[in-house]
Amino acid sequence: PLPSRWTPETAPKSRGTGPKAKVEVDEGPSEEDRPSVTRATQAVAIKAPSSSLLAREGRLVGRTDELKRIREILGRVARGEGQTLVLTGEDGVGKTRLLIELQTFSRELDVAFYMARARKESSSVPYAALREVLGTIVGVRPGDMEEVARERILRLAQLGLSPAEVHFVGALFGQYFTGSSVEEFRGLERRHAMLGAVEKIVHGLARERPMIIAIDDLESADEL
């Protein structure tokens, strides 16, 4: 049965602790153009204050409107309404900092939060951003011992994935299982099968608990 709260730690036969989502903080200088917060076709864009984004105690300042909008959207997520939130703006205006605030708000409302970061050096690597997201969900990270990674990937069956779908996820991490037919799929067929497995993971998690998947620096992600 699905555990009351899916985490790599609560799955059975755990021999290790899965990593929490890693957050990298951008605290660059403020700019004239502030990040805009977008849901569907609605956008909020307000100019940046001349002062720093952070007060001395680390409190975020000058983002009242954006934080209010984020809280409104998160409230809908907590009620089970699907939402899309896009933070846009020049480098250094505080997009990542707002993501961290979103993560904090999500904890207050008991909304699961999974975060990954797209990286420019991986922009030409197929499924790199997707692998980052799944790594935070499954608890697989670079450098894990093979048996640990395989065990954590196999736990995805608890979310309703078939053995074949688990194998497709495993292939993203370079893990291949006996009886796998992953290599028989090419091109669009392989892409559709891979994304179908990811969709089932998201649905399985969302049935258990409202959730957010956040990708920082999305412009650096591959096009899948």
FENZIQUI-V555532 format. One record per residue. PSI is psi in degrees with one decimal (* if undefined). NEAR is the number of other ideal C-beta (glycine too) atoms within 8 Angstrom. D_FIRST is the distance of its C-alpha to the first C-alpha in whole Angstrom. Layout:
<<PSI & NEAR & D_FIRST> <PSI & NEAR & D_FIRST>>
//
This chain:
<<153.3 & 3 & 0> <130.0 & 9 & 4> <158.4 & 9 & 6> <-27.8 & 5 & 9> <110.5 & 7 & 11> <121.5 & 13 & 11> <159.6 & 9 & 14> <-27.4 & 11 & 15> <-31.5 & 8 & 15> <-12.4 & 9 & 12> <152.9 & 12 & 10> <161.8 & 4 & 11> <34.1 & 5 & 14> <131.5 & 9 & 16> <3.8 & 5 & 20> <173.3 & 6 & 21> <125.4 & 7 & 20> <151.7 & 10 & 20> <148.0 & 9 & 23> <160.9 & 4 & 23> <128.6 & 10 & 25> <132.5 & 8 & 28> <124.8 & 9 & 31> <126.5 & 7 & 34> <126.9 & 7 & 37> <116.9 & 10 & 40> <47.4 & 7 & 43> <175.7 & 7 & 46> <151.7 & 5 & 49> <153.6 & 12 & 49> <173.7 & 10 & 50> <-35.8 & 4 & 52> <123.1 & 9 & 49> <160.6 & 12 & 46> <145.4 & 11 & 42> <147.2 & 11 & 41> <122.1 & 14 & 38> <132.6 & 13 & 37> <120.8 & 9 & 35> <-119.0 & 5 & 35> <6.7 & 4 & 39> <139.0 & 6 & 40> <149.8 & 7 & 41> <120.3 & 10 & 42> <117.1 & 6 & 45> <142.9 & 8 & 47> <152.3 & 6 & 49> <149.1 & 11 & 49> <160.3 & 7 & 50> <-20.0 & 4 & 53> <174.0 & 6 & 52> <157.0 & 7 & 49> <-23.8 & 10 & 45> <137.6 & 10 & 44> <171.3 & 8 & 46> <-34.2 & 4 & 47> <7.1 & 4 & 44> <2.1 & 5 & 42> <137.1 & 6 & 41> <132.9 & 12 & 41> <157.3 & 10 & 44> <23.1 & 9 & 46> <30.7 & 11 & 42> <-48.9 & 6 & 42> <-44.4 & 8 & 42> <-42.4 & 13 & 39> <-37.4 & 11 & 37> <-43.0 & 8 & 38> <-41.9 & 10 & 37> <-43.2 & 14 & 34> <-39.2 & 9 & 33> <-45.7 & 8 & 33> <-41.9 & 12 & 31> <-35.3 & 14 & 28> <-39.1 & 9 & 28> <-40.2 & 9 & 28> <-44.3 & 16 & 25> <-26.3 & 10 & 23> <2.5 & 7 & 24> <14.8 & 5 & 22> <127.3 & 6 & 25> <136.6 & 4 & 25> <154.0 & 8 & 28> <127.9 & 7 & 30> <126.6 & 10 & 32> <125.8 & 7 & 34> <120.6 & 11 & 37> <151.6 & 7 & 40> <170.0 & 11 & 43> <163.9 & 6 & 45> <135.7 & 5 & 44> <1.8 & 9 & 45> <-5.2 & 13 & 44> <24.0 & 16 & 41> <-45.7 & 12 & 38> <-36.3 & 11 & 36> <-38.2 & 13 & 37> <-33.9 & 16 & 36> <-37.7 & 13 & 32> <-37.7 & 10 & 32> <-39.6 & 12 & 33> <-41.6 & 14 & 30> <-42.4 & 13 & 28> <-45.4 & 8 & 29> <-38.5 & 11 & 29> <-35.3 & 13 & 25> <-38.6 & 9 & 24> <-32.0 & 6 & 27> <9.1 & 11 & 25> <41.8 & 7 & 21> <126.2 & 13 & 21> <142.8 & 10 & 19> <119.4 & 12 & 22> <124.3 & 12 & 22> <140.4 & 14 & 26> <166.9 & 14 & 27> <123.3 & 10 & 31> <142.7 & 16 & 33> <137.3 & 10 & 36> <-37.3 & 7 & 39> <-13.6 & 4 & 39> <10.2 & 11 & 36> <-22.5 & 11 & 37> <2.4 & 4 & 38> <119.4 & 7 & 35> <133.9 & 5 & 33> <18.6 & 10 & 29> <-46.6 & 13 & 30> <-38.8 & 14 & 29> <-40.8 & 11 & 26> <-36.9 & 10 & 25> <-45.3 & 13 & 26> <-49.6 & 12 & 24> <-30.7 & 14 & 21> <-38.3 & 13 & 22> <-31.8 & 13 & 21> <-46.9 & 9 & 18> <-27.9 & 13 & 17> <24.9 & 14 & 19> <130.8 & 10 & 22> <158.9 & 7 & 25> <137.0 & 3 & 29> <-8.8 & 3 & 30> <145.4 & 9 & 26> <147.7 & 5 & 27> <-43.4 & 7 & 26> <-32.0 & 6 & 23> <-46.4 & 10 & 21> <-43.7 & 12 & 21> <-41.3 & 11 & 20> <-43.5 & 10 & 17> <-36.3 & 14 & 16> <-41.2 & 14 & 16> <-24.2 & 8 & 14> <-17.3 & 11 & 11> <-17.9 & 12 & 12> <-25.4 & 10 & 10> <-22.1 & 11 & 7> <8.9 & 11 & 9> <6.7 & 7 & 10> <141.3 & 13 & 13> <163.5 & 6 & 15> <-40.2 & 9 & 16> <-40.2 & 9 & 19> <-38.4 & 13 & 18> <-38.2 & 15 & 17> <-37.3 & 13 & 20> <-40.2 & 13 & 22> <-42.6 & 17 & 20> <-38.0 & 14 & 21> <-30.7 & 12 & 25> <-30.3 & 11 & 25> <12.7 & 12 & 25> <22.7 & 5 & 27> <122.7 & 10 & 25> <137.2 & 9 & 25> <154.0 & 10 & 23> <131.7 & 3 & 25> <2.7 & 5 & 25> <140.8 & 11 & 24> <16.9 & 8 & 26> <-43.7 & 11 & 27> <-10.6 & 6 & 30> <-13.6 & 5 & 31> <138.2 & 8 & 30> <156.4 & 5 & 33> <-131.9 & 5 & 34> <-34.3 & 5 & 33> <-43.4 & 8 & 30> <-40.8 & 11 & 29> <-46.3 & 9 & 29> <-40.3 & 8 & 27> <-40.9 & 12 & 24> <-47.7 & 14 & 24> <-30.5 & 9 & 24> <-39.9 & 9 & 21> <-41.2 & 13 & 19> <-40.1 & 11 & 19> <-40.0 & 8 & 19> <-35.7 & 12 & 16> <-47.3 & 14 & 15> <-45.2 & 10 & 17> <-40.8 & 9 & 15> <-42.4 & 14 & 12> <-41.5 & 13 & 13> <-29.2 & 9 & 15> <-31.8 & 6 & 13> <-34.2 & 9 & 11> <139.7 & 10 & 15> <145.3 & 12 & 18> <158.2 & 12 & 19> <134.5 & 12 & 23> <117.8 & 9 & 23> <134.9 & 11 & 27> <114.9 & 13 & 29> <146.6 & 12 & 32> <46.9 & 10 & 36> <-27.5 & 8 & 34> <-17.5 & 5 & 38> <-1.2 & 9 & 37> <153.3 & 11 & 34> <165.0 & 11 & 35> <10.7 & 3 & 35> <* & 8 & 32>>
//
